[in-house]
Structures are given as structure tokens and as C-alpha cells.
Amino acid sequence: MNRIALVSAITLLLLTGCGTSTSIDEFRVSTKELELKGNEQIVVMGRRHSGEYETEPGFIDCIGDKLANNGLIKVMPEQEFLDGFYPWFEPRTAPLGLKRMGAALNDPLIGNRIRQLGIRYMIWVDGKTETSEKTGAMSCALSPAGGGCFGFTSWDKYSNYEAIIWDLKQLDEKGRVTVDSKGSSYVFAVGAPIPLIAQVQSGACEGIGKRLQGFFITQNTGP
């Protein structure tokens, strides 16, 4: 890419930015909001089918923070739950369906602990964020007079996640939220590299977290 073409590309990017597009779908078994009583709370869990695949823990934490809505909804951190129930929710032993969850709750060691902690709802999140191969090229060099880079690269990111709400008291599914988010990121340089990074995963977290909030009746923490 010659300098004139690169400068033209930079100008276009500055005008258009590197925005993301996010689409969200939801399914509800009932239009009635889900209520949390007393010490009842929610835990958000990421699917971990094997040692080579897991929904990113940082993304699960992000959803939990969004769902908690500044403390209006009680959400147990995923790692705290995993530590307290080891090894029953590790990849090889975690219940992936309601039938297996029901069997797990019939085990006094698990069922009694779930009830003592007031875990009423479990939200399973499955999915991941993928990055395409970079296109373009960039070179950097040093000289006695200084150094710098010249070039342009870009790549795309795509996030796809689904959250499923289980009611552990009634042992049924209450709804699902699916989110798709995609965007393009760029790095260009005429001297110092300048990145324009699309916040794809954070957009997916914001979208799915806000929709999950809408399933629950928030608690009044005021005076």
C-alpha cells in the first residue's frame, strides 16, 4: 500500500470509526418477571465442555456484574461457586441438562448446600469470541535518525453467546437470551502505530447482561 492510499484509508477510518453491530434475541416461558425472595440469589456459569473449550471466565464475570445492576440483584461470583462445589461443576461432571441437574440436587451434599446458599437460579452461558486472520501489512525500522512504522492491518471479531436461565427450585427453564456481536479493528501507522479496536465482546456483555436484568424483579435497596 503506498503512502497516498494509506493516508486515504486513515482518513476514511477516522470518519467512520470502528463501531460494532450487536443483535439480541430472547425467549421467555412467561411474561411474568422472576422474583428473588429473602436470601435467594443467582449464579452465572460458563459452559466448559472439555479442557480445550470454555466460555471465557472474564466474560462470565462481566455478565454477572451487569446482571447485578449495582447490587439490586444478588449474583454469586462464578469462581466462588466453583470453589464451594468442587468437583461437581468441573467440565467432566457439570450437569449440562435439567435432568442431570435434578439428579445432582437429589444428592444431599449438593442439594442442601444449594438451598443453604439460596441459589434459586442458575444461568448457563455458552459461546465464544473468535478473531479472523489479519489482513494488510506493517513494517517498522530503526535508524540513527530515529524510527517508525508504516503500514495498515485489520481484522474482524465475532462474538456469539447464549444464556439459559434455570429455576433450581421448580427445576425448569425460564428463558434464553442470544447475542451476536461483530466488528472490525484496525492498526495504521505513518510513524507511530495507532490502533482502532472494536469492543465486540464488551458489546455482547452489555447486551446480554441488560436483557437478563429484564427477566428479574429488582430489589429495593433504598431506605
CORJO-V298186 format. One line per field, one symbol per residue. phi: phi as a letter, one per 40 degrees, with the letter a starting at -180 (. if undefined). burial: b if it has 16 or more other C-alpha atoms within 10 Angstrom, else e. A space follows every 10 residues. Layout:
phi: ???
burial: ???
//
This chain:
phi: .ccccccccc dcccccgbcb bbbbbbbbca ccccbbbfcc abbbbccbca ccaacddccc cccdccccff gcbcbcddcc ccccbcbcbc dcbcccbccc cccccccdcc dccdcccgcc bbbcbbiabb bcccbgaabb abadchaiba iabaabbbbb abbbcbcccc facbiabbbb baabbbbbab hccbcbbccc cccccdcccc ccdccbcccc ccc
burial: eeeeebbeeb eeeeeebbeb ebebeeeeee eeebebeeeb bbbbbbbbbe eeebbbeebb bbbbbbbbee ebbbbbbbee beeeeeeebb beebbeeeee bbebbeeeeb beebeeebbb bbbbbbbbbe eeeeeeebee eeeeeeeebb bbebbbbbbb bbbbbbbbee eebbbbbbbb bbbbbbbbbb eeeeebbbbb bebbbbbbbe bbbebbebee eee
//
